[in-house]
């Protein structure tokens, strides 16, 4: 059972790193048009879209990815809380 929770937590960590890479790519012109950028777009945009609908941008700053990463972090912590209840 521990292995399942550990794998799920690791997947969430890798996904949050992918989100951070995707966010950082917006600082470099043409980075999202590369093949790696397109892969990250296909992976990250479906998750970020609901947050962008709820949270409006503050001027030119989009804070929805920060909230999305925090939700992933809380989910990862919640996995271990759930594991503690199940054991």
N, C-alpha and C positions, 0 to 999 in steps of 0.2 A: 504494500500500500504506500509505503514511503517513496518508493521509486516512482510511482505514478504522480504523486504530488511534486516530487523533485523535478520530473520532466516537464510538468505543466508550468511550474515556476520558472524554469529555464527558458521555455518557449516564450513566456511573457517578457522575460528580461531581454531576449534577443529581439523581440518585436519592438520593445521600447527603444533599443539601440537603432533599429531600422528607422523608427520615427525620428529620432534625433538626427540621423544621417540625412533623412529626407528634408528635415527642416533646415539643416545647414546647407544643403544643396541650393536652397533659394537665394543664398548670398552670392553665388557664383553664376554669372551669366552663361546660359547654355548647358548647365550641368544636368538639369532635368530632362533635356532632350537627348542625352546620351543613352546608350543601351542600359546601363546600370540605373540611371535616373528613371527610365521608363518602367523598369522592374519594380523599383521602389514606389513609383506612382501607383502601379497596379496593386501593390501590397498595402500601401498606407492610406490612399484616398478613400476607400470604402469605410474605413474605421473613422477617419477624420471628418467625413461629410456630415454625420449627425451633429457633431460638436459645432461645426461651422454654421449649421442651421439655427442652433440654440444661442450661441455666443456671437454677438456682432463684433466686427473688428473695431479696435480703438484707433481711429485714424488710419495710419498705414500699418499698424501692428496687429497681427492676428494672434490672439492668445489662446485660441481653441486647441492648438497642439499641446500647449502646456497643460491644459486641463485634461486632455486625452492621456498624456503620459502619467499624470497624477492618478487618473482612474485605473490605469494599468498597474501602477504601484500599489494602490489600495487593493486591487484584485489579487495581486501576488501575495500581499500580506494576509489577505483574507483566506487564501488557500491554506496557509500554515495555521491560521486560527482554526479553520475547519478540520485540518489534520489533528490538531490538539484535542478537539472535541471527539473525534472518531477513535482515538487511541486510548 
